[in-house]
Amino acid sequence: MEDTLISITLGTFGLLLLANIYFRIHTFRTFNQLSKKGVAFTRAHVFDTALMEREVLVKHPNERALIQKHVRSMKASANISVLCMVVITICGGVLMYYRA
């Protein structure tokens, strides 16, 4: 049972890690494109779509798709990071229970 759980944990973590690396690379590429075009925004803009609409997308209407793509990849990367931590914590707790 322990070996199976360890294998599932390592497999799940590995897949989530690869997905996170993919989204991080994607985020860095879109960031470079946006910075070359002079588009800048803060963390508040990422989490508040109305603020992003009012302040950033109005100034850069031609870059709307790229900005939204960048924000989506940032959020996906953050969500996958949280999911990695949750999977490791749950599986670690279960493994501690079985070893005791």
N, C-alpha and C positions, 0 to 999 in steps of 0.2 A: 504493500500500500504506500509506504513512504517513497519508494523508488518511482512509482507512478506519479505521485503528487509532485515530487521534485522534477520529474521530466515535464509534466504539464506546466509547472511554474516556469521552468527555464525556457520552454518552447513559447509560451505566451509572452513572457518578458522579451525574448528575442524578437518576436514578430512586432510587438509594440515599439521596441527600440528601433527597428528598421523603419517602421512607419514614421516615427518621430524624426529620425534622421532625414527621411525623404521630405517631410514638411519643413524642416529647418532649412534644408538646402533650397527648397522652393521659396521660402520666405526671404532668404538672403538674396536670391536672384531678383525677386520683385523689389526688394529694398534698394538694391543697386540701380535698377531701372528708374525707380521713383526719385532717388537722390540725384541722379544725373539730370532729371527733368525739373529739379528744384521743388519737389513736393515734400513737405514736412508736416508731421502731425504728432500729437502727444498720446500718451497712454489713455487719457480721458476721451480722446476722439475714438480710439479703438473700441472702448466699451460703451460709448454713448452714440448710437447711430444718428440721433437727431442733431447732436453737436457736430458730428462729422458732416452731415448734410449741410448745416448752416455755415460752417467755417471753412471746411476744406474742399468739399466737392463743388461748391459755388466758385471758388477761385480756380479750380482745375477741372473743368467739365470734360475736357478731352481725355483725362487720365482716370475717369470714373471707374471703368472696368478693372484697370490695373490696381487702383487703390482698394477696391472691394475684394479683389483676388488676394492681395497682400493681407488684408485684415482677416479674411477667412482662413488663410494658411497659418497665421499667427494664433488664432483661436483654436484651430485643430491641433497644432503643436502643443499648446498649453493643456488642452483636454487629454491628449495622449500621455503627456507627462504625469498628469494627475492619475490617470488610469494605471500607468506603470507602478506608481507608488502604492495604489490601492491593492493591485494584484500581489505585489511583493509582501505587503503587510498582512493580507489575508492568508496567503499561503505560508508565510512565516509563522503566523499564529497557529495555523492548523498543524504544521510540522512540530511546533513546540508541544502542542497537545498530545500528539502521537508518540513523541519521544519520552514524555513524562511517565 
